Amino acid sequence: MNLPSLPLADDAAVATASRRIMHEHDEQHAALAARNMTDTADLAAPVRVIIADDHPLVVYALESMLVNYPNVQIVARARSVPELFEVAEQHTFDLVLMDLYMALPGELDGPDAIRAFRAGFPHKAVVVLTMESEASVLRKAIDLEVNAVLSKRDRIDLIPVAIMSAMAREKYVGPVVRDLLTEAARAERREEVSRLLTRREYEVITHYAAGLGVTEIAGLLGRSVKTISAQKCAAMKKLALSNDIELYRFAVECGVTQSEQT
């Protein structure tokens, strides 16, 4: 089993450190995008963008922000999927900045709309904006070869990061979407662990992940040290873990802690 290379720290500290690192990463990329998209205005043709969103305030916010970048040119706007296809046929463009959901009844929407657009305009970059929080839907959107997916809860100044990445044909996933996918993966792994282990084995490793030793767990649960040790060993065997360090890292990576079970 491939195990995550995590330091021996509690899961809250790991999560906090990870969010801080990713936040700093996004801050640096936002600054780089702003600098590059301004400084290179005289060196390259502007990125021609279609904005597709059925919320006028979102369109206004995007336009108000992108107007500050000289090498971005908004060539058209669309408020529905049919209108997006119409303006895409009428204009020369490089990238579409599109909402995931903007359909009227009976129209294509979500991943289906993206799939159709990618089929019709296979060489154009696609940046998806969404309020979607369901991990399975977000994964479908990412798997459809879009260049970037951001939540509308992300900072708006990350849009230039997404555009810069998309034009370089690099994949970009915004921090809110990353967090949603990470937590969904952790939840799925917790469910898998709970299926593999008995209730008592699961209970033991949650306390172990919280930092308690075998003797402390035995006292807390009113069982013998021998019983707790046997249950921990049984859990490790089922999870293909060979030592306590691997068990701790596995539990932290999965988010298996006693606080999440209460």
TIKE-678890 format. One line per 5 residues: number of its first residue (from 0); their letters; for each residue x, y, z of C-alpha. Coordinates in nm, 2 decimals, m for minus. Layout:
residues N
NUM	a	X Y Z; ... $
end
This chain:
residues 262
0	mnlps	0.00 0.00 0.00; 0.13 0.35 m0.09; 0.14 0.55 0.23; 0.14 0.93 0.25; 0.47 1.10 0.35 $
5	lplad	0.33 1.30 0.64; 0.52 1.43 0.94; 0.44 1.30 1.28; 0.20 1.57 1.38; m0.17 1.58 1.47 $
10	daava	m0.41 1.60 1.18; m0.54 1.95 1.26; m0.18 2.08 1.23; m0.12 1.89 0.91; m0.44 2.03 0.76 $
15	tasrr	m0.36 2.39 0.88; m0.01 2.37 0.74; m0.13 2.23 0.41; m0.39 2.51 0.37; m0.13 2.77 0.46 $
20	imheh	0.12 2.63 0.20; m0.15 2.62 m0.07; m0.27 2.97 0.02; 0.08 3.10 m0.02; 0.11 2.91 m0.35 $
25	deqha	m0.20 3.08 m0.48; m0.10 3.42 m0.36; 0.23 3.38 m0.55; 0.06 3.26 m0.86; m0.19 3.54 m0.85 $
30	alaar	0.08 3.80 m0.82; 0.27 3.63 m1.10; m0.03 3.63 m1.32; m0.10 3.99 m1.26; 0.26 4.09 m1.34 $
35	nmtdt	0.28 3.87 m1.65; m0.05 3.97 m1.79; 0.03 4.33 m1.75; 0.41 4.34 m1.84; 0.37 4.12 m2.15 $
40	adlaa	0.09 4.33 m2.30; 0.32 4.47 m2.57; 0.48 4.13 m2.65; 0.18 3.91 m2.72; m0.16 3.93 m2.87 $
45	pvrvi	m0.44 3.96 m2.61; m0.62 3.65 m2.49; m0.96 3.67 m2.65; m1.22 3.56 m2.39; m1.59 3.47 m2.40 $
50	iaddh	m1.76 3.50 m2.07; m2.06 3.27 m2.03; m2.27 3.30 m1.71; m2.64 3.36 m1.65; m2.58 3.59 m1.35 $
55	plvvy	m2.54 3.95 m1.46; m2.35 4.04 m1.14; m2.10 3.77 m1.20; m2.04 3.89 m1.56; m2.00 4.24 m1.43 $
60	alesm	m1.75 4.14 m1.16; m1.55 3.94 m1.41; m1.54 4.22 m1.66; m1.45 4.48 m1.40; m1.16 4.27 m1.29 $
65	lvnyp	m1.03 4.15 m1.63; m1.04 4.51 m1.78; m0.73 4.57 m1.56; m0.53 4.32 m1.77; m0.43 4.48 m2.10 $
70	nvqiv	m0.36 4.14 m2.27; m0.71 4.00 m2.20; m0.98 4.10 m2.44; m1.34 4.01 m2.38; m1.49 3.95 m2.72 $
75	arars	m1.84 3.82 m2.63; m2.08 3.73 m2.35; m2.34 3.45 m2.33; m2.62 3.39 m2.08; m2.71 3.03 m2.18 $
80	vpelf	m2.55 2.73 m2.34; m2.72 2.78 m2.68; m2.60 3.15 m2.67; m2.25 3.03 m2.59; m2.24 2.81 m2.90 $
85	evaeq	m2.39 3.09 m3.11; m2.13 3.35 m3.01; m1.85 3.10 m3.02; m1.94 3.05 m3.39; m1.95 3.42 m3.45 $
90	htfdl	m1.63 3.53 m3.28; m1.27 3.45 m3.29; m1.17 3.35 m2.94; m0.90 3.17 m2.74; m1.07 3.08 m2.42 $
95	vlmdl	m1.42 3.05 m2.27; m1.48 3.14 m1.90; m1.80 2.95 m1.84; m2.04 2.88 m1.56; m2.10 2.51 m1.50 $
100	ymalp	m2.48 2.55 m1.47; m2.66 2.81 m1.68; m2.92 2.60 m1.86; m3.29 2.66 m1.92; m3.52 2.35 m1.90 $
105	geldg	m3.45 2.10 m2.17; m3.10 2.24 m2.25; m2.76 2.08 m2.19; m2.61 2.17 m1.86; m2.31 2.09 m1.64 $
110	pdair	m2.07 1.82 m1.76; m2.29 1.75 m2.06; m2.26 2.11 m2.18; m1.88 2.10 m2.13; m1.86 1.77 m2.32 $
115	afrag	m2.06 1.92 m2.61; m1.85 2.24 m2.61; m1.52 2.05 m2.61; m1.64 1.84 m2.90; m1.74 2.15 m3.10 $
120	fphka	m1.44 2.36 m3.01; m1.16 2.11 m2.93; m0.87 2.35 m2.95; m1.01 2.63 m2.73; m0.92 2.66 m2.37 $
125	vvvlt	m1.20 2.62 m2.11; m1.21 2.77 m1.76; m1.50 2.66 m1.55; m1.65 2.86 m1.27; m1.91 2.70 m1.04 $
130	mesea	m2.09 2.71 m0.70; m2.10 2.33 m0.72; m1.98 2.15 m0.40; m2.05 1.79 m0.49; m1.72 1.62 m0.54 $
135	svlrk	m1.84 1.37 m0.80; m1.97 1.65 m1.03; m1.64 1.84 m0.99; m1.44 1.53 m1.08; m1.65 1.48 m1.39 $
140	aidle	m1.59 1.84 m1.50; m1.21 1.81 m1.44; m1.21 1.48 m1.63; m1.36 1.64 m1.94; m1.02 1.79 m2.02 $
145	vnavl	m1.11 2.15 m1.91; m0.81 2.36 m1.84; m0.92 2.50 m1.50; m1.20 2.47 m1.25; m1.26 2.73 m0.98 $
150	skrdr	m1.53 2.78 m0.73; m1.71 3.11 m0.72; m1.62 3.12 m0.36; m1.25 3.14 m0.46; m1.09 3.49 m0.47 $
155	idlip	m1.17 3.66 m0.80; m0.80 3.75 m0.85; m0.73 3.38 m0.91; m0.91 3.41 m1.24; m0.60 3.54 m1.41 $
160	vaims	m0.40 3.25 m1.27; m0.65 3.01 m1.43; m0.64 3.20 m1.76; m0.26 3.20 m1.76; m0.25 2.83 m1.68 $
165	amare	m0.51 2.75 m1.94; m0.33 2.93 m2.22; m0.02 2.74 m2.12; m0.23 2.42 m2.14; m0.16 2.35 m1.78 $
170	kyvgp	m0.43 2.22 m1.54; m0.54 2.46 m1.26; m0.78 2.37 m0.98; m0.88 2.65 m0.74; m0.82 2.62 m0.37 $
175	vvrdl	m1.19 2.58 m0.27; m1.24 2.30 m0.53; m0.91 2.14 m0.41; m1.03 2.14 m0.05; m1.37 1.99 m0.15 $
180	lteaa	m1.20 1.71 m0.35; m0.95 1.64 m0.07; m1.22 1.62 0.20; m1.43 1.40 m0.02; m1.14 1.16 m0.08 $
185	raerr	m1.07 1.15 0.29; m1.44 1.07 0.36; m1.43 0.80 0.10; m1.12 0.65 0.26; m1.28 0.67 0.61 $
190	eevsr	m1.58 0.48 0.48; m1.36 0.21 0.33; m1.17 0.18 0.66; m1.50 0.15 0.85; m1.61 m0.13 0.61 $
195	lltrr	m1.28 m0.32 0.66; m1.26 m0.30 1.04; m1.49 m0.41 1.31; m1.65 m0.13 1.52; m1.41 m0.20 1.81 $
200	eyevi	m1.10 m0.20 1.58; m1.21 0.12 1.43; m1.27 0.27 1.77; m0.91 0.18 1.88; m0.74 0.34 1.58 $
205	thyaa	m0.94 0.66 1.61; m0.82 0.69 1.97; m0.47 0.60 1.86; m0.48 0.87 1.59; m0.58 1.12 1.86 $
210	glgvt	m0.25 1.05 2.03; m0.34 0.79 2.30; m0.13 0.49 2.37; m0.25 0.13 2.41; m0.26 0.15 2.79 $
215	eiagl	m0.45 0.48 2.78; m0.70 0.35 2.53; m0.75 0.04 2.75; m0.83 0.25 3.05; m1.06 0.48 2.86 $
220	lgrsv	m1.26 0.19 2.70; m1.26 m0.04 3.00; m1.08 m0.32 2.82; m0.75 m0.50 2.89; m0.43 m0.38 2.73 $
225	ktisa	m0.40 m0.73 2.57; m0.74 m0.68 2.40; m0.66 m0.33 2.28; m0.33 m0.44 2.15; m0.49 m0.74 1.96 $
230	qkcaa	m0.75 m0.51 1.81; m0.49 m0.26 1.70; m0.28 m0.54 1.54; m0.59 m0.68 1.37; m0.67 m0.34 1.22 $
235	mkkla	m0.31 m0.29 1.10; m0.32 m0.63 0.93; m0.64 m0.55 0.75; m0.50 m0.22 0.64; m0.17 m0.37 0.53 $
240	lsndi	0.03 m0.15 0.77; 0.35 m0.28 0.92; 0.42 m0.05 1.21; 0.29 0.22 1.44; 0.43 0.50 1.23 $
245	elyrf	0.25 0.38 0.92; m0.07 0.34 1.12; m0.05 0.69 1.26; 0.02 0.84 0.92; m0.26 0.64 0.76 $
250	avecg	m0.51 0.76 1.02; m0.40 1.12 0.99; m0.42 1.11 0.61; m0.77 0.97 0.62; m0.88 1.21 0.89 $
255	vtqse	m0.97 0.92 1.12; m0.98 1.09 1.46; m1.20 1.04 1.76; m1.33 1.40 1.74; m1.48 1.32 1.39 $
260	qt	m1.67 1.02 1.54; m1.85 1.22 1.81 $
end
